[in-house]
Each structure stands twice: as C-alpha cells, then as structure tokens.
Amino acid sequence: MRLFAGQSAWLLQRLTALALIVLLLLAAGMVLVRPAGYESWRALLSSAHGAVLVILGFLVLGLHGWVGARDVVLDYVHAPALRLALLFVVAFLLVGVQVRVLLAVARVAGGAA
C-alpha cells in the first residue's frame, strides 16, 4: 500500500474544479457583457483564443468527470469484471464527448455551416 495513494486524484479533482470555475466565470462574463446569441458564440469559436478555451474547457471537464466517476466506481463496485466494464463505458463516453467537441470546433473554425 502506497502512502498518499489517493492524494493525486484528490488534488487533480480540486485543480480541475478550480479551472472549471474560472472558465465558467469567463463564460458568464461574456454573457453579461454582450447578448449571448448564436452569432456571438460562433464568433468566439471562430477565433483562435476562443476555440482553445472551449477545447481546454471540455478537456478539463472530461478529466474532472473521469476522476469523479472512477472514484465512485472503484469505491462502490466490487466485482472486477463489472468494475472494468463500467470504467470502459465511462471512458468511452468521455472520449466521445471530447471528439465531438473537437469536430464541432474544427467545423466552426473552418467556416463550414
């Protein structure tokens, strides 16, 4: 048994939560400064800085979700086969969301409708 075995997951969960709070405050600031319509969000995604922020935001969200879901599954699912299957499903869904976000940002940044 390693000393502080769960500390890295705990720290990663807290750091990603802080990053999500910062990104949500930035998004809320954008909504308060100007109306949040389709064109304003499209303009954000069309800019390099906005696209990077959106991609990083979803990566951080996926990492935060992975750590939380992994901890819940490891704590409450004791059958090894079921545990592995559930972790695979969670990972598959989270990677699918990341791929979908990357494709959507690439399509908007590329100018396709």
C-alpha positions in Angstrom: 0.0 0.0 0.0 1.4 3.3 -1.1 1.4 6.3 1.3 -0.8 9.1 -0.1 -2.2 6.8 -2.9 -5.4 8.8 -3.3 -3.8 12.2 -2.9 -3.0 12.7 -6.6 -6.6 12.0 -7.6 -7.9 14.3 -4.8 -5.5 17.1 -6.0 -6.4 16.6 -9.7 -10.2 16.8 -8.8 -9.7 20.1 -6.9 -7.5 21.6 -9.6 -9.9 20.8 -12.4 -12.7 22.2 -10.3 -10.9 25.5 -9.9 -10.2 25.6 -13.7 -13.9 24.9 -14.4 -14.9 27.8 -12.0 -12.5 30.1 -13.9 -13.9 29.1 -17.3 -17.5 29.4 -16.1 -16.8 32.9 -14.8 -15.3 33.8 -18.1 -18.3 32.5 -19.9 -20.7 34.3 -17.5 -18.7 37.5 -18.1 -19.1 37.1 -21.8 -22.8 36.6 -21.5 -23.2 39.7 -19.2 -21.1 42.0 -21.4 -23.0 41.2 -24.6 -26.1 39.2 -25.5 -25.4 35.5 -25.8 -26.8 34.7 -29.2 -25.8 32.2 -31.7 -23.6 34.6 -33.6 -21.6 35.7 -30.5 -20.8 32.1 -29.6 -19.9 31.3 -33.2 -17.6 34.3 -33.3 -16.0 33.1 -30.1 -15.4 29.6 -31.6 -14.1 31.1 -34.8 -11.3 32.9 -33.0 -8.2 31.0 -32.1 -8.3 32.0 -28.5 -12.0 31.1 -28.1 -11.5 27.7 -29.8 -8.6 26.9 -27.5 -10.6 28.0 -24.4 -13.6 25.8 -25.4 -11.4 22.8 -26.2 -9.4 23.2 -22.9 -12.7 23.7 -21.0 -14.1 20.4 -22.3 -10.9 18.6 -21.7 -10.8 19.8 -18.1 -14.5 18.9 -17.7 -13.8 15.4 -19.1 -10.8 14.9 -16.7 -12.9 16.2 -13.8 -15.7 13.8 -14.7 -13.3 10.9 -15.2 -11.7 11.3 -11.8 -15.1 11.6 -10.1 -16.7 8.6 -11.9 -13.6 6.5 -11.5 -13.5 7.1 -7.7 -17.2 6.3 -7.4 -16.9 3.1 -9.4 -13.8 2.0 -7.5 -15.4 2.7 -4.2 -18.8 1.0 -4.8 -18.4 -1.6 -7.5 -16.6 -4.6 -6.1 -16.9 -7.2 -8.9 -13.7 -6.8 -11.0 -15.4 -7.6 -14.3 -18.3 -5.2 -13.7 -15.9 -2.5 -12.5 -13.8 -2.8 -15.6 -16.9 -2.7 -17.8 -18.3 0.4 -16.1 -14.9 2.2 -16.3 -14.7 1.3 -20.0 -18.2 2.7 -20.7 -17.4 5.9 -18.8 -14.1 6.3 -20.6 -15.8 5.7 -24.0 -18.5 8.3 -23.3 -16.0 10.9 -22.2 -13.7 10.3 -25.1 -16.7 10.5 -27.4 -17.7 13.9 -26.0 -14.1 15.1 -26.5 -14.0 14.0 -30.1 -17.4 15.6 -30.7 -16.3 18.9 -29.3 -13.1 18.8 -31.4 -15.1 18.1 -34.5 -17.6 20.9 -33.8 -14.9 23.5 -33.1 -12.9 22.5 -36.2 -16.1 22.8 -38.3 -16.9 26.2 -36.9 -13.3 27.4 -37.2 -13.1 26.1 -40.7 -16.1 28.1 -41.8 -18.4 25.2 -42.7 -22.0 25.7 -41.8 
